[in-house]
């Protein structure tokens, strides 16, 4: 069983998800936008379906692919501590830069 992280590691699959984030799309649209063959796109869509990141909606002869964002909650949960760490570091950097700015303005006063 492939993990969601392995699915998302592929840049083509991430591009497909980005396009599906905008709206549901047909396979033909994805092949045109990504300049990849239909069999290539179908392979990636199969993997995304197995990971439950996309679903297919049949409309007569057309198959619409839609994003299913719920499985991405696992990724978001895993990333949350890293996001908090980065925010703390940016806050410390901002504090430091404000201190330097204050020191520079004090040095330039007559």
Helices and strands as residue ranges (DSSP letters): H 4-8, H 11-22, E 25-26, H 27-34, H 38-50, E 54-59, E 62-67, G 69-71, H 72-107
